[in-house]
């Protein structure tokens, strides 16, 4: 490679320059490169190191240009594949390679969108995966120091090659020569210093012309240790070469987290702040003014993000950006690469979360929308301030064009044209190259959007427009107008005929000459289908024919059979409409009968010809196990319009032999079913499904018990269950029927053995025999409604007092015992409470409104007057009787 053969290379060279130089020297195979290296006393490792100094990869170059097998693998080299000049350092007891593969920094999306945080993706692909990439061009002002490795090469009358490391004292020891102090010497002056020193031993170096030539180069830069702290993916101590900068340290430490700032990356040296790097300068402008070279023990600190501001819509780069305190909307747009030409700037939407200081608690809503006029802000020079969490959206300008009209159809150049103030219909047709041959001259359509946004159209005579310059029809065009010009074939294709009605979906088809009525019916309906033939009304169909100059259609009725038999046919005209009819105009075509009751598949069935009872029963799947199979009841519609009768019921005997196929004809052939007949199949008299009750809790064998008879009692079922358990609490037993508790005294039945309290059980009854619960529930109008511990022998009022007593609204006390019975507690009564009881204090009813005193006096006066009149009448009657 050309850098290998250059005597004093000072600048990195591109692959293209290297290739051109090798071709110039006639070197085009790997063997020729190796031969040239041997002539110069160099190995391939020397060539690799030399190439890396100038930013090239020796092996990659050989594969691409010499071997002819350019690699497509972009995967960074594995740590073990890095050449021997990779810097190693010790951390604890482990040897870690600095060229370790960097973690992927996956971008985080904003809100519910897929917008990424700006800038962090540069760390996804680490170009500094090995230390060789960190070298680049060596600055001539680079100071040689302990740890640097130098290569000294002499050729000419004397040949000598040596590689060594500058020791801790700054000396380079050269065999057979001695040591020379090089620390503090710039790389630019290193060659001069070594030449001065070695000329004492090789005089040919200073002869004129020189007989011995010298080349001194750096093969490995000394490592330095720096600290990367803050929001780094790999914070902590890192070893990098002495030529690395702040940017290099960010890559070495794995990049910056999403939570870290790209705007203020600070560098501290000897506990003093020395620089701040803003990565936006590098990302947007390609400059890195503060990307300083680091020295040992420098600290690179990455602070947290200042803010997250989202920019969406018609911008060149949608992303989430970070702004400094002195930056605003103008800066944000510049970071995004500016606005697209389609951006609408007169109304920009900002969705904002109110800052904590602005939230006064008067509203539950802490988000707001702000609309700003960006165009006015630019004209006024205002850099609108944004705040953390803002989402700015630039909408698109309208898609509609402001000065366009359109023409299509039978013209030479259809399309969109610019509208001017005086353009009329004829002008647009002429701009489109005029009309084509066979253009239909009687019609041209103008489509226009009215003030309500509705699309309307008007029809004009094309010949009148073309022959008149200022005629009434040659109107001036408006924006978004569209003109349609037709040709003669197209107009003919617009003419159509249609058919609708029975057995044909409504169909409209183009009219053509000699299209007949038979052709239209044949194309729209399956006339060979038997179902079609049975259901179609053949005695009449109608042809509606358009009449020129009239609104009404002419109706031509015809016999469909004569058309289908081709005895009658009509040639159709444009706009003809044919309507077919079904026989259900006067007949019931779909006839059904139904069956219900004790059959397997009751329901509605289509009636067949001469259908009888047995035919319907077998279609319904036959009888159930408990069906009464001897006869069925048939309900038939019968409307007696002179009275109230609407149906008749008839019992019909079932012919089982016919039902089972043992005979060919039914005894019921004289009684055939009719449309809407309903058959009901009964159960065997007295049959019923099995009845059961459920016993739960403290019985010997709880479970489900099927009743032996309809009149079986509770005590009988309990005996079959083995009796009650010794732990049963009878006062708390509960009897449930239809989901409700039955008030029932189990104590009188089982403890007092009073048979009159026994009860006949029903299907689905549930009886629960609990253990003692040792609690009493107190509720209603008490101070503290609560569940209290049961205390044997205590009365109702004790539990009410324990609940804090009655409230002001409390009135009467009720006790509901576990048996389900509820009773009121009298004023002076204090009954003992059973375990599991519920005590409830009722609420006082509202006081009635006081009557109006004036009304009362008026009513009282009226009553007094009536009583006085009555007494007077009685007194007079007695006097008359006495006389």
Order of alpha helices (4+ residues) and beta strands (2+ residues): alpha-alpha-alpha-alpha-alpha-beta-beta-beta-beta-beta-beta-alpha-beta-beta-beta-alpha-beta-beta-beta-beta-beta-alpha-beta-beta-alpha-beta-beta-beta-alpha-beta-beta-alpha-beta-alpha-beta-beta-alpha-alpha-beta-beta-alpha-beta-beta-beta-alpha-beta-beta-alpha-beta-beta-beta-alpha-beta-beta-alpha-beta-beta-beta-alpha-beta-beta-beta-alpha
